[in-house]
Amino acid sequence: MIYLKNFSLLTDYQENKMFECETRKIFNSYYPVGLFSYIGLNKIEFSNITIFCGGNGSGKSTLLNIIATKINASRRNRINKGSIFDLYVDWCTYDMFNEPYDIKMITSDDVFDYLLDVRSINMNVNRRKESLSREYINNKYSNKQSSLSEYNELKDSYDAKTKTMSAYVRQRLVNNNIIEHSNGESALEFWEKEIDENSIYILDEPENSLSCDNQLKLKQFIEDSARFYNCQFIISTHSPFLLALKDAVIYDLDTNPVITKKWTELDSVKTYKNFFDEHSKEFKNN
């Protein structure tokens, strides 16, 4: 589903006009003025999946931040890029086809924060496990007699004498299963929780923290969400797996002027291909 139809950045002429209207103001930074007009990127036409790719410093994240700010995307962490950034965004324009249920920007930092939260929970779970293990041993070998009025102590003592330590701890540890998740599995779980129906998602390098296998799972999840759940995705990525998203429109920010390309035409993907071609004999021996 296409909600955001197009988005117009400022041309050189518009940037100059913007400054003419703000002659009384003094700016400490002119970011992002000149960043996209320099490479001829003005009007962006969106598909149900649109990707921005390019090397470090090519402006991928900046572009996503401009779009997200202009269309009022919700985000976990607010950004403050300065007065000139806000002014630049004010001058940008866009067209919507349909009204989405939600508009959300998600960055790789958001995923890392989630993983840190999971890690914190895991640490608490492990500390609770150690406490329960000591409790098990104390109850198992204690000769203390409890009365019926001390039901909980009596039950703990009975369980310790009739069950294994593993069973005793599992029964008392509600969140035991969370520690079985790897970072990659937790990251995939994050995306499945975040993505809803009929919405726009602006994703900044979502492949971070994911192995190759899990990047392919995320690719399939994004394709399914776009096809079956009427979601629109705007993505910046280095991942060759995500660049291969089916029917995606890809803007190569390393070209001047910026043009759209097939994923197999991108220099970054060709670098991967050339590397594996050079080592093709080694694969044949396996």
KAMO-V212157 format. One record per run of one state. SS is the DSSP state (@ for helix, = for strand, . for the rest). FROM is the first residue (numbers start at 1). LEN is the number of residues. If there is no record, write none. Layout:
BEGIN
((SS:FROM:LEN) (SS:FROM:LEN))
END
This chain:
BEGIN
((.:1:3) (=:4:5) (.:9:3) (@:12:9) (.:21:22) (=:43:3) (.:46:3) (=:49:5) (.:54:6) (@:60:11) (.:71:3) (=:74:1) (.:75:8) (@:83:9) (.:92:1) (=:93:4) (.:97:5) (=:102:6) (@:108:33) (.:141:10) (@:151:12) (.:163:2) (@:165:8) (.:173:3) (@:176:5) (.:181:2) (@:183:12) (.:195:4) (=:199:6) (.:205:7) (@:212:17) (.:229:3) (=:232:5) (.:237:3) (@:240:4) (.:244:5) (=:249:4) (.:253:6) (=:259:3) (.:262:1) (@:263:3) (.:266:1) (@:267:12) (.:279:1) (@:280:5) (.:285:2))
END
